[in-house]
Amino acid sequence: MNKLDVTTMLPHQKPMLMVSEIVTHDDQTLTARATIDGDNPLLERGQFPGYGALELLAQASGLFLGLQFSGEVRPGAIVSVRDMQVHTPWLPANETLMVETRLLGGGDSAAMFHGKVMHHQSMVMEATVTVSSFPEGVIS
């Protein structure tokens, strides 16, 4: 697989662009690498809250939507979150995390995913999310 440039696939900029690389993807799943930089605005006293991993799952799911359905960069939003469990309350900055998202159903404008965020071999967070994407200019 060719290395895809996630900076051109998500409407985020550093430091909120946390997903740095797509590791694998197919028609049902996407695995991505993410790094929490030291200037991330979600840091509290130099640590990243485990609940912040929800944004990582949303970014990976947005990448899946772009690759699988729309083929373009589009703004989006988390529409719903179900069954979220935070297993690791705090993480140090500048750590690498792995994000796995699996399509449960939907299409190019909205889809439901189940995913998890891992730090080394430890589960940080898992949830089911619905992510919606919007054509450019729809939200202001």
C-alpha positions in Angstrom: 0.0 0.0 0.0 1.3 3.5 -0.8 1.7 5.8 2.1 -1.2 8.2 2.2 -0.8 11.8 3.4 -3.4 12.2 6.1 -2.7 16.0 6.2 -4.5 16.2 2.9 -7.3 13.9 3.9 -8.6 15.6 7.1 -9.7 19.2 7.6 -7.5 19.4 10.8 -4.2 21.1 11.4 -1.5 20.4 14.0 -1.7 20.2 16.9 -5.3 18.8 16.6 -4.4 16.6 13.7 -3.3 13.7 15.8 -3.6 10.8 13.4 -0.3 10.7 11.6 -0.4 7.6 9.4 -2.8 5.0 8.0 -1.2 1.7 8.7 -3.8 -0.6 7.0 -7.2 -0.3 5.6 -9.7 -2.4 3.7 -13.4 -2.2 2.9 -14.4 -2.7 6.6 -11.5 -1.5 8.8 -8.8 1.1 9.2 -5.8 1.1 11.5 -3.9 4.3 12.1 -1.0 5.6 14.1 -1.5 8.7 16.2 0.9 10.9 18.2 -0.1 13.4 20.9 2.3 16.3 20.5 3.4 18.3 23.5 1.5 21.4 22.3 -1.9 19.6 22.1 -4.6 21.8 23.6 -6.2 18.8 25.2 -3.2 18.2 27.5 -3.7 18.9 31.2 -0.5 19.3 33.2 1.4 17.6 30.4 -0.9 14.6 30.2 -3.5 13.6 27.6 -6.9 12.5 29.0 -8.0 9.1 28.1 -11.4 10.5 27.0 -9.5 12.6 24.4 -8.9 9.4 22.5 -12.5 9.8 21.2 -11.1 12.4 18.9 -8.5 9.9 17.6 -11.3 7.5 16.9 -13.3 10.2 15.1 -10.3 11.2 12.9 -9.6 7.6 12.0 -13.3 7.0 11.1 -13.3 10.2 9.1 -10.3 8.9 7.2 -12.2 5.7 6.5 -15.2 7.8 5.2 -12.9 9.7 2.8 -11.1 6.6 1.5 -14.2 4.4 1.2 -16.9 6.7 0.1 -16.3 10.3 -0.7 -12.7 10.2 -1.9 -12.3 13.8 -0.7 -11.5 15.9 2.3 -14.7 17.0 4.0 -15.4 18.5 7.4 -17.3 16.3 9.8 -18.5 15.8 13.3 -19.2 13.2 15.9 -23.0 12.7 15.8 -23.3 10.1 18.6 -21.2 8.1 21.0 -22.4 4.8 22.5 -20.8 2.4 25.0 -17.7 4.5 25.5 -15.3 3.0 28.0 -12.1 4.7 29.1 -9.6 2.2 30.4 -6.5 4.5 30.8 -7.4 7.9 32.4 -4.1 9.7 31.5 -1.3 9.3 29.0 2.0 11.2 28.7 2.5 13.6 25.8 4.6 12.5 22.8 3.4 8.9 22.9 2.4 6.8 19.9 -1.1 5.3 19.9 -2.8 2.9 17.6 -6.4 3.5 16.5 -8.6 0.8 15.0 -12.0 1.5 13.6 -14.4 -0.9 12.0 -17.4 0.1 9.9 -20.7 -1.1 11.3 -22.9 0.5 8.6 -23.7 3.7 6.7 -22.6 5.6 3.7 -20.7 8.7 2.6 -22.6 11.3 4.6 -22.8 9.3 7.9 -21.6 6.0 9.2 -21.4 4.1 12.5 -18.1 2.6 13.6 -16.8 0.6 16.5 -13.2 1.3 17.5 -10.5 1.3 20.0 -7.4 3.2 20.9 -4.3 1.3 22.2 -1.1 2.4 23.9 1.4 -0.4 23.5 -0.6 -3.4 24.4 -3.0 -1.6 26.7 -6.5 -0.5 25.8 -7.0 3.3 26.3 -10.5 3.7 25.1 -13.2 2.0 23.1 -16.6 3.2 21.8 -19.2 3.1 19.1 -19.4 6.4 17.2 -21.5 7.8 14.4 -19.5 10.2 12.3 -21.1 12.5 9.7 -19.3 14.4 7.0 -20.5 17.5 5.2 -19.8 19.0 1.8 -17.5 22.0 2.0 -19.3 25.2 3.0 -22.3 23.5 4.6 -21.2 24.3 8.1 -19.9 27.7 9.2 
